[in-house]
């Protein structure tokens, strides 16, 4: 009897627990459904999100800070950290910055950063917040490292393989002059360490510009072209009056050489580059 009673009691306990678990699972499923309602259905050309922001600088409402900045033609820009209030696009409730709407319970952004006041439903971008940069970036945190000297996050492929230039990303693109640090466009780190938009780099190559717009160093392997110049110079004999020597400064290795003048180009005596310029003779130290 005791055994039977014990069995019945145990069975009853299991049944009650099952009912409780089922109820909890149902509540959890309903909550998840509310959180995900409207995902990827709202937003602007910049981000998919379920809220708008109120810009504290002008008290107007926009989908994001980029929409704000574009609407006033750059007369003033919205600092992402200054945003204090948002408007849920599902229930139209204005409220303090938070991930979940205080009224209808939806996630206003699957990715949310309380530091940057940033929302985004598209998790495929691999968003992450870099404490050293102080802003959110995309591409997956595991694929990037922060270079302290350059002052920005770089792809892991550049770790110990790039030339550091102090605060190289906290500058304007030398082609389009857009600020690089928080630009939405892809950025390329050149061999010299300077940075430029990827699309600006491609356009530069299309116009046969193969040197950095800032320091004039070669941006790609030019050895094949240098060999072509070797052949052209060998086939082009300069007149007697032009057979004299000039001093040149190499833009690639920063060394000076004394070479014979030639109309086609001047080859560096140290690294064999033709990316050179004529200069005055080096100063002779006093005896």
C-alpha positions in Angstrom: 0.0 0.0 0.0 2.7 2.4 0.9 4.5 1.5 -2.2 1.4 2.0 -4.3 0.6 5.3 -2.5 4.1 6.4 -3.1 3.8 5.6 -6.7 0.6 7.5 -7.0 2.0 10.5 -5.2 5.1 10.5 -7.5 2.9 10.2 -10.5 0.7 13.0 -9.4 3.7 15.2 -8.8 5.1 14.5 -12.2 1.8 15.3 -13.8 1.5 18.7 -11.9 5.1 19.5 -13.0 4.3 18.7 -16.6 1.3 21.0 -16.5 3.4 23.8 -14.9 6.2 23.3 -17.5 3.8 23.4 -20.4 2.3 26.6 -19.1 5.7 28.1 -18.7 6.7 27.0 -22.2 3.6 28.6 -23.6 4.2 31.8 -21.8 7.8 31.8 -22.9 6.7 31.1 -26.5 4.2 34.0 -26.4 6.8 36.4 -25.0 9.3 35.3 -27.7 6.5 35.9 -30.3 5.9 39.4 -29.0 9.6 40.2 -29.0 10.0 39.1 -32.6 6.9 40.8 -33.9 7.6 43.0 -37.0 11.2 41.9 -37.3 12.8 43.2 -40.5 9.5 44.9 -41.5 10.4 48.4 -40.4 13.3 50.8 -40.9 15.1 53.0 -43.4 17.7 52.6 -46.2 20.4 52.4 -43.5 19.0 50.0 -40.9 16.1 47.7 -40.3 14.6 48.5 -36.9 11.3 48.9 -35.1 11.8 52.3 -33.7 12.5 55.9 -34.6 14.7 58.3 -32.6 14.0 61.8 -31.4 17.0 64.0 -32.2 17.7 66.1 -29.0 19.5 68.8 -31.1 16.4 69.8 -33.1 13.6 67.7 -31.3 12.6 66.1 -34.6 11.9 62.4 -35.3 14.0 60.3 -37.7 14.6 56.6 -38.4 18.3 57.0 -37.6 21.1 59.5 -37.2 22.1 59.1 -40.8 18.6 60.1 -41.9 18.9 63.1 -39.6 22.3 64.2 -41.0 21.2 63.8 -44.6 17.9 65.7 -44.1 19.7 68.9 -43.1 22.5 68.7 -45.7 25.2 68.5 -43.0 24.3 71.8 -41.3 24.5 69.9 -38.0 25.2 66.3 -37.1 23.5 64.1 -34.5 25.9 62.5 -32.0 24.6 58.9 -31.5 25.2 58.9 -27.7 23.0 62.0 -27.2 19.8 60.2 -28.2 17.5 59.8 -25.1 14.1 59.0 -26.5 12.7 56.6 -29.1 9.3 55.9 -30.7 8.2 52.3 -31.1 7.0 51.8 -34.7 4.7 48.9 -33.7 2.6 50.8 -31.1 3.8 54.4 -31.6 4.8 54.8 -28.0 7.5 57.4 -27.2 9.8 56.2 -24.4 13.3 56.4 -23.0 16.0 54.4 -24.9 15.7 50.6 -24.2 15.8 47.5 -26.3 12.2 46.3 -25.5 9.2 48.5 -25.9 7.7 49.4 -22.5 4.2 49.3 -24.0 3.8 46.4 -26.5 6.9 44.4 -25.5 8.5 44.0 -28.9 12.3 44.1 -29.5 12.8 47.5 -31.2 16.1 46.0 -32.4 17.4 42.4 -32.4 20.9 44.0 -31.9 20.9 46.8 -29.3 23.7 48.9 -27.9 23.0 51.0 -24.9 26.2 53.0 -25.3 25.7 54.0 -28.9 21.9 54.0 -28.7 21.9 51.8 -31.7 19.2 49.4 -33.0 19.4 46.9 -35.9 17.2 43.9 -36.8 19.6 42.5 -39.3 21.9 40.3 -37.2 23.6 39.0 -40.4 25.9 42.0 -40.3 27.7 40.7 -37.2 27.4 43.8 -35.2 29.6 44.3 -32.1 30.6 47.2 -29.9 34.3 48.1 -29.7 35.2 49.7 -26.4 38.4 51.2 -27.7 36.7 52.7 -30.8 33.8 53.7 -28.7 31.3 52.8 -31.4 29.5 49.7 -32.9 31.0 48.0 -35.9 30.0 45.2 -38.3 31.7 42.1 -39.6 31.9 39.9 -36.4 34.0 40.7 -33.4 36.0 37.4 -33.9 37.2 38.7 -37.3 38.7 42.0 -36.1 41.3 43.4 -33.7 41.8 46.9 -32.4 45.1 48.6 -33.4 45.9 51.0 -30.6 48.3 53.1 -32.7 46.1 53.4 -35.7 43.1 53.9 -33.4 40.6 51.6 -35.1 39.5 48.1 -35.7 41.2 46.2 -38.5 40.6 42.8 -40.1 42.5 40.0 -38.4 44.3 39.5 -41.7 46.2 42.8 -41.1 47.4 41.8 -37.6 51.2 42.4 -37.6 51.0 42.8 -41.4 50.3 46.5 -41.8 52.2 49.8 -41.4 50.9 51.7 -38.4 50.1 55.3 -38.9 48.9 57.1 -35.7 45.1 57.7 -35.9 45.1 56.8 -39.6 41.3 56.1 -39.5 40.4 59.3 -37.7 40.9 61.3 -40.9 39.0 62.1 -44.1 39.3 59.9 -47.2 41.9 61.7 -49.4 39.6 61.1 -52.5 36.0 61.9 -51.4 36.9 63.7 -48.1 34.3 61.7 -46.1 35.3 61.1 -42.5 36.6 57.5 -42.4 36.3 56.5 -38.7 32.5 56.0 -38.7 31.9 55.8 -42.4 29.4 53.1 -43.6 31.5 52.4 -46.6 34.3 49.7 -46.7 37.8 51.0 -46.1 41.1 49.8 -47.4 44.5 50.1 -45.5 47.2 50.8 -48.0 50.7 49.4 -47.9 52.0 52.7 -46.4 49.4 52.5 -43.6 47.2 55.3 -44.9 43.5 54.6 -45.3 41.0 55.2 -48.1 37.5 54.1 -49.1 37.5 50.8 -51.1 35.4 52.3 -53.8 37.7 55.4 -54.0 40.7 53.1 -54.3 39.1 51.2 -57.2 38.3 54.4 -58.9 41.9 55.6 -58.4 43.3 52.5 -60.1 40.8 52.9 -63.0 42.4 56.3 -63.7 45.9 54.8 -63.6 46.8 56.4 -60.3 49.0 53.9 -58.4 50.4 56.0 -55.6 49.0 57.0 -52.2 47.3 60.4 -52.4 48.9 61.3 -49.1 52.5 60.1 -49.1 53.0 59.1 -52.8 54.2 55.6 -52.1 53.2 52.8 -54.5 49.9 51.2 -53.5 50.4 47.9 -55.3 53.2 45.7 -56.8 54.7 47.7 -59.7 57.6 45.4 -60.5 56.1 44.3 -63.8 55.7 47.9 -64.9 59.2 48.8 -63.7 60.6 46.1 -66.0 58.7 47.6 -68.9 60.3 51.0 -68.2 63.7 49.3 -68.1 63.2 48.0 -71.6 61.9 51.3 -72.8 64.8 53.3 -71.4 67.3 50.8 -72.9 65.7 51.3 -76.3 65.6 55.1 -76.0 69.1 56.7 -76.3 69.2 60.3 -75.0 71.0 63.0 -77.0 74.5 63.9 -75.9 73.3 67.3 -74.5 71.0 65.4 -72.1 73.5 62.9 -70.8 74.0 64.3 -67.3 73.3 63.1 -63.8 70.5 64.2 -61.5 69.7 63.6 -57.8 66.4 61.8 -57.2 64.3 61.0 -54.1 62.5 57.7 -54.1 58.9 57.9 -52.9 58.9 54.2 -52.0 62.1 53.8 -49.9 62.7 57.5 -49.1 66.4 57.3 -50.1 68.3 59.5 -52.5 70.3 58.4 -55.6 72.4 60.1 -58.3 71.3 58.7 -61.7 71.6 59.7 -65.3 68.8 61.9 -66.5 66.2 60.2 -68.8 63.0 61.6 -70.2 61.1 58.3 -69.5 61.9 58.1 -65.8 64.5 57.8 -63.1 65.2 54.5 -61.4 66.0 54.4 -57.7 69.5 52.9 -57.0 68.3 51.3 -53.8 64.9 49.6 -54.4 64.7 49.8 -58.3 61.5 51.7 -58.1 60.6 54.4 -60.8 58.3 56.1 -58.3 60.8 58.9 -57.9 61.2 62.7 -58.1 64.2 64.9 -58.9 65.6 66.8 -56.0 68.5 69.0 -55.0 71.9 67.3 -54.1 72.2 66.1 -50.5 73.8 68.6 -48.2 77.5 68.0 -47.7 78.4 68.1 -44.0 81.0 70.8 -43.2 84.6 69.7 -42.9 
